Amino acid sequence: MGAAGFDSVRDFPEGWSPPPLGPRESVIRRLLEVLPTAFFPHPAEGSYHGEGFSLTFDLGPWEPTPRVRIVVHGTGDDALDVLGRVAEALDARALDTGLGDFMRFQKDPVSGRHVWRDAPRPESGWAPA
């Protein structure tokens, strides 16, 4: 999502909405610039396959595109790096919905990787309280 200027989702003012990422065509073009082998069979969805992981992109039905929902499949170590490159290409912040805050690719990549990689997955049947 476009959330420049915020350190955390807790900093959002009440009623605030992020600005759109841009026209769908532009968003897809920027995704393809950073991930040339990504595939978009439909303007609202795409996929990318990496070593040991894949990503599913959901751009939704809106124009302009307000956000890109990315679902990570697998546990490849490169997945986090790819997510960081995607966020940078879109001039956006990546929100980890499992942890409930922004992913911090530059601030502390070692602990960020640990927290992200060790977070419970939906298929594990449990989540932290």
Short mmCIF file of the C-alpha atoms (twelve columns), coordinates in Angstrom:
data_MODEL
# 
_entry.id   MODEL 
# 
loop_
_atom_site.group_PDB 
_atom_site.id 
_atom_site.type_symbol 
_atom_site.label_atom_id 
_atom_site.label_alt_id 
_atom_site.label_comp_id 
_atom_site.label_asym_id 
_atom_site.label_seq_id 
_atom_site.Cartn_x 
_atom_site.Cartn_y 
_atom_site.Cartn_z 
_atom_site.pdbx_PDB_model_num 
ATOM 1   C CA . MET A 1   0.000   0.000   0.000   1 
ATOM 2   C CA . GLY A 2   1.067   3.581   -0.436  1 
ATOM 3   C CA . ALA A 3   1.840   4.666   3.116   1 
ATOM 4   C CA . ALA A 4   4.881   6.924   2.897   1 
ATOM 5   C CA . GLY A 5   5.571   8.869   6.073   1 
ATOM 6   C CA . PHE A 6   4.189   6.270   8.480   1 
ATOM 7   C CA . ASP A 7   6.455   4.084   10.608  1 
ATOM 8   C CA . SER A 8   3.638   1.756   11.670  1 
ATOM 9   C CA . VAL A 9   0.008   1.084   10.843  1 
ATOM 10  C CA . ARG A 10  -0.735  2.323   14.373  1 
ATOM 11  C CA . ASP A 11  0.269   5.798   13.156  1 
ATOM 12  C CA . PHE A 12  -2.603  6.006   10.644  1 
ATOM 13  C CA . PRO A 13  -5.047  8.782   11.562  1 
ATOM 14  C CA . GLU A 14  -8.616  7.624   12.067  1 
ATOM 15  C CA . GLY A 15  -10.439 7.442   8.742   1 
ATOM 16  C CA . TRP A 16  -7.214  7.625   6.698   1 
ATOM 17  C CA . SER A 17  -7.028  5.672   3.436   1 
ATOM 18  C CA . PRO A 18  -3.830  5.058   1.485   1 
ATOM 19  C CA . PRO A 19  -3.460  6.740   -1.883  1 
ATOM 20  C CA . PRO A 20  -3.814  4.486   -4.938  1 
ATOM 21  C CA . LEU A 21  -0.683  2.901   -6.382  1 
ATOM 22  C CA . GLY A 22  -1.687  4.101   -9.834  1 
ATOM 23  C CA . PRO A 23  -3.438  2.899   -12.966 1 
ATOM 24  C CA . ARG A 24  -3.596  -0.903  -13.220 1 
ATOM 25  C CA . GLU A 25  -1.522  -0.908  -16.433 1 
ATOM 26  C CA . SER A 26  1.230   1.082   -14.702 1 
ATOM 27  C CA . VAL A 27  1.214   -1.165  -11.625 1 
ATOM 28  C CA . ILE A 28  1.535   -4.305  -13.776 1 
ATOM 29  C CA . ARG A 29  4.290   -2.687  -15.856 1 
ATOM 30  C CA . ARG A 30  6.289   -1.861  -12.678 1 
ATOM 31  C CA . LEU A 31  5.789   -5.422  -11.396 1 
ATOM 32  C CA . LEU A 32  7.063   -6.821  -14.697 1 
ATOM 33  C CA . GLU A 33  10.084  -4.495  -14.612 1 
ATOM 34  C CA . VAL A 34  11.216  -5.988  -11.305 1 
ATOM 35  C CA . LEU A 35  9.940   -9.543  -12.043 1 
ATOM 36  C CA . PRO A 36  10.150  -10.035 -15.822 1 
ATOM 37  C CA . THR A 37  9.002   -13.673 -15.602 1 
ATOM 38  C CA . ALA A 38  5.810   -12.800 -13.708 1 
ATOM 39  C CA . PHE A 39  2.650   -13.807 -15.555 1 
ATOM 40  C CA . PHE A 40  -0.592  -11.807 -15.645 1 
ATOM 41  C CA . PRO A 41  -3.262  -13.864 -17.429 1 
ATOM 42  C CA . HIS A 42  -5.865  -11.372 -16.216 1 
ATOM 43  C CA . PRO A 43  -5.447  -7.651  -15.372 1 
ATOM 44  C CA . ALA A 44  -6.543  -8.307  -11.785 1 
ATOM 45  C CA . GLU A 45  -4.269  -11.250 -10.996 1 
ATOM 46  C CA . GLY A 46  -0.832  -12.622 -11.676 1 
ATOM 47  C CA . SER A 47  1.832   -14.965 -10.399 1 
ATOM 48  C CA . TYR A 48  5.572   -15.307 -10.056 1 
ATOM 49  C CA . HIS A 49  7.629   -18.446 -9.431  1 
ATOM 50  C CA . GLY A 50  10.938  -18.273 -7.586  1 
ATOM 51  C CA . GLU A 51  13.315  -20.854 -6.119  1 
ATOM 52  C CA . GLY A 52  11.273  -22.698 -3.479  1 
ATOM 53  C CA . PHE A 53  8.367   -20.237 -3.468  1 
ATOM 54  C CA . SER A 54  5.760   -18.549 -5.602  1 
ATOM 55  C CA . LEU A 55  3.757   -15.345 -5.298  1 
ATOM 56  C CA . THR A 56  0.164   -14.695 -6.257  1 
ATOM 57  C CA . PHE A 57  -0.738  -11.070 -7.019  1 
ATOM 58  C CA . ASP A 58  -4.286  -9.784  -6.552  1 
ATOM 59  C CA . LEU A 59  -4.831  -6.260  -7.881  1 
ATOM 60  C CA . GLY A 60  -8.577  -6.303  -7.322  1 
ATOM 61  C CA . PRO A 61  -11.244 -4.840  -9.596  1 
ATOM 62  C CA . TRP A 62  -10.544 -1.158  -8.864  1 
ATOM 63  C CA . GLU A 63  -9.139  1.511   -11.142 1 
ATOM 64  C CA . PRO A 64  -6.841  3.074   -10.140 1 
ATOM 65  C CA . THR A 65  -5.283  0.220   -8.173  1 
ATOM 66  C CA . PRO A 66  -5.399  1.004   -4.430  1 
ATOM 67  C CA . ARG A 67  -3.195  -1.902  -3.335  1 
ATOM 68  C CA . VAL A 68  -1.686  -5.215  -4.410  1 
ATOM 69  C CA . ARG A 69  -2.414  -8.217  -2.224  1 
ATOM 70  C CA . ILE A 70  0.439   -10.735 -2.393  1 
ATOM 71  C CA . VAL A 71  0.155   -14.276 -1.111  1 
ATOM 72  C CA . VAL A 72  3.436   -16.145 -0.591  1 
ATOM 73  C CA . HIS A 73  3.388   -19.899 -1.244  1 
ATOM 74  C CA . GLY A 74  6.389   -21.870 0.024   1 
ATOM 75  C CA . THR A 75  9.310   -20.871 2.182   1 
ATOM 76  C CA . GLY A 76  12.148  -20.017 -0.187  1 
ATOM 77  C CA . ASP A 77  14.700  -17.699 1.419   1 
ATOM 78  C CA . ASP A 78  14.526  -15.350 -1.562  1 
ATOM 79  C CA . ALA A 79  10.801  -14.656 -1.070  1 
ATOM 80  C CA . LEU A 80  11.441  -11.830 1.407   1 
ATOM 81  C CA . ASP A 81  13.980  -10.183 -0.897  1 
ATOM 82  C CA . VAL A 82  11.523  -10.362 -3.799  1 
ATOM 83  C CA . LEU A 83  8.773   -8.825  -1.648  1 
ATOM 84  C CA . GLY A 84  11.124  -5.965  -0.777  1 
ATOM 85  C CA . ARG A 85  11.946  -5.357  -4.433  1 
ATOM 86  C CA . VAL A 86  8.238   -5.386  -5.322  1 
ATOM 87  C CA . ALA A 87  7.426   -2.863  -2.581  1 
ATOM 88  C CA . GLU A 88  10.264  -0.619  -3.760  1 
ATOM 89  C CA . ALA A 89  9.170   -0.853  -7.417  1 
ATOM 90  C CA . LEU A 90  5.640   0.175   -6.437  1 
ATOM 91  C CA . ASP A 91  6.902   2.905   -4.073  1 
ATOM 92  C CA . ALA A 92  4.791   1.187   -1.438  1 
ATOM 93  C CA . ARG A 93  4.945   -0.362  2.019   1 
ATOM 94  C CA . ALA A 94  4.415   -4.102  2.501   1 
ATOM 95  C CA . LEU A 95  1.962   -4.932  5.262   1 
ATOM 96  C CA . ASP A 96  2.392   -8.350  6.855   1 
ATOM 97  C CA . THR A 97  -1.195  -9.170  7.762   1 
ATOM 98  C CA . GLY A 98  -0.061  -12.055 9.964   1 
ATOM 99  C CA . LEU A 99  2.102   -9.774  12.113  1 
ATOM 100 C CA . GLY A 100 -0.188  -6.753  11.734  1 
ATOM 101 C CA . ASP A 101 2.409   -4.178  10.715  1 
ATOM 102 C CA . PHE A 102 4.777   -3.131  7.942   1 
ATOM 103 C CA . MET A 103 7.595   -5.397  6.880   1 
ATOM 104 C CA . ARG A 104 10.904  -3.651  7.531   1 
ATOM 105 C CA . PHE A 105 13.219  -4.753  4.756   1 
ATOM 106 C CA . GLN A 106 16.021  -2.266  5.443   1 
ATOM 107 C CA . LYS A 107 15.706  -1.531  9.174   1 
ATOM 108 C CA . ASP A 108 16.619  -4.954  10.568  1 
ATOM 109 C CA . PRO A 109 16.687  -7.543  7.803   1 
ATOM 110 C CA . VAL A 110 18.076  -10.345 9.975   1 
ATOM 111 C CA . SER A 111 15.395  -10.208 12.678  1 
ATOM 112 C CA . GLY A 112 12.768  -9.314  10.078  1 
ATOM 113 C CA . ARG A 113 13.562  -12.513 8.211   1 
ATOM 114 C CA . HIS A 114 13.461  -14.504 11.451  1 
ATOM 115 C CA . VAL A 115 10.093  -13.083 12.511  1 
ATOM 116 C CA . TRP A 116 8.599   -13.494 9.036   1 
ATOM 117 C CA . ARG A 117 9.957   -16.996 8.410   1 
ATOM 118 C CA . ASP A 118 8.998   -18.310 11.868  1 
ATOM 119 C CA . ALA A 119 5.508   -16.771 11.942  1 
ATOM 120 C CA . PRO A 120 2.728   -19.369 12.041  1 
ATOM 121 C CA . ARG A 121 1.116   -20.069 8.697   1 
ATOM 122 C CA . PRO A 122 -2.659  -20.488 8.278   1 
ATOM 123 C CA . GLU A 123 -2.160  -24.167 7.525   1 
ATOM 124 C CA . SER A 124 -0.421  -24.669 10.897  1 
ATOM 125 C CA . GLY A 125 -3.765  -24.345 12.717  1 
ATOM 126 C CA . TRP A 126 -2.617  -21.888 15.357  1 
ATOM 127 C CA . ALA A 127 -1.659  -18.252 15.699  1 
ATOM 128 C CA . PRO A 128 -0.092  -16.160 18.454  1 
ATOM 129 C CA . ALA A 129 -2.556  -14.661 20.958  1 
# 
